[in-house]
Amino acid sequence: MRQWKIFLAAIGMATIIACPALAAQNAKQRQEMTDIKSNCKDKWHTDYEMQDYCVRKQVQALNDVVHIMNGHLSQDEKEMLANCSVKWKQAAGADWEMTRYCYRKQHAAYERLNASN
């Protein structure tokens, strides 16, 4: 449960759930975008085409993770997502593509293991 709270805070959803202020939400979104750009720049240095591609892929992955998180998740699914978020945390933000990939793989295995025989 603690990891889920950390994960919610990491992507700014805690502010959305608590709804204390729209400004806080916007600030978190701006920070997430700054982190994504910084990570892509660190990875691709002076290859601006790849930086742009990296940013677009990370933003899409983040949107997918937020969409997953906003669904009706069981406690097991919440823990899977939180674990993947922790596993793929970076110095600034997270690797959202790998977080999404990790969750999808974990979720698929979870469903196979829990399928009716």
N, C-alpha and C positions, 0 to 999 in steps of 0.2 A: 504494500500500500504506500509506503514511503517513497519508493521509486516512482510510482504513478504521480504523486504530488510533485516530485522533482521534475518529472517529464512535463506535467501540465505547466509548471512555472517556466520550464525551458522554452516552450513554444508560445507562451503568453496566454494560454487558455485559462489560467487561474484568474486573470483579470477579466476575461470574458464571462466566466461563470459567476464571479462575485459582482461584476458590473459596477465597480467603484467609480470608474471614469473612462469615457471614451478616449481621452487624451493619453491615459496610461496604455491603453490597447494600441493606439497609433504609435506611441513611442516604442513599444515592444516590437511592432512590425517593422519599424524603421531600423531598430537595432538588429533584428534578424536579417534584414536585407544587407545591412552593413557587414555583418558577419559572413554571409554567403559570398559577397563580393570580395571580402578580404581573403577568405579561404581559397577562392578561385584564383585570385591574383597570386597568392603564395604558391599555388600549384602550377600555374601556367606562366608566371613571370611576365615576359614581354610578348607572349603569343595572345594577342587581343581577341582574335577569332575564337580561340579555345576558351578564353576567359568568358566571353559572351555566351558560348555554348554551355559552359559549366554553370553559369548563373541561371540560365533558362532551365536547365535540367534540375538544378537544386530547388528552384522556386516551384516547379511542377511537382517535384517529390514532396516538398513541404506541404503544398496544398493537398496532395493525396493523403499524407499522414494526418493532417488536420481533419480531412473528410472521414478517414477511418476512425479517428478519435471521437468525432462527433456522432458516430453511430452508436448503436446499443451494444456495448461490449460486455462480455462476461468478465468476472474478476480475473480469470485465466488470461483472457485476451488483453486486458489492461496491463497485466504483468508482463506479457510477451512484448507489448509495445514499449513499456517502460524499460525493460531489459535491453531491447534493441537500441533505444535512445541512449542509454548509458554506454552501451558497447561502442557506439559510433559517435560519441561526443568528441569534439575537437577543441582546440585551444579557444577558438571563437565559434560558438554555436555547435552545430552538428553536421555530419555528413548525411543529409536527408535522403539522398538516393540509397545509400547503404542501410539507413534506418528502415526505409520502406521495403527494400529487398529482404532484409533480415526478418521483418514482421511477416511479410508474405510467405516466406519459406517456413517460418515457425508455425504460422497459422495453417498452412497446408498440411504440415506434419501432424499438428494437433487434430485437425479434422479427420485425417486418415486413421489416427489412433482411436478416435472416438466414434468412428463410423459403425453403424449397425452391421453385424455379420450375418 
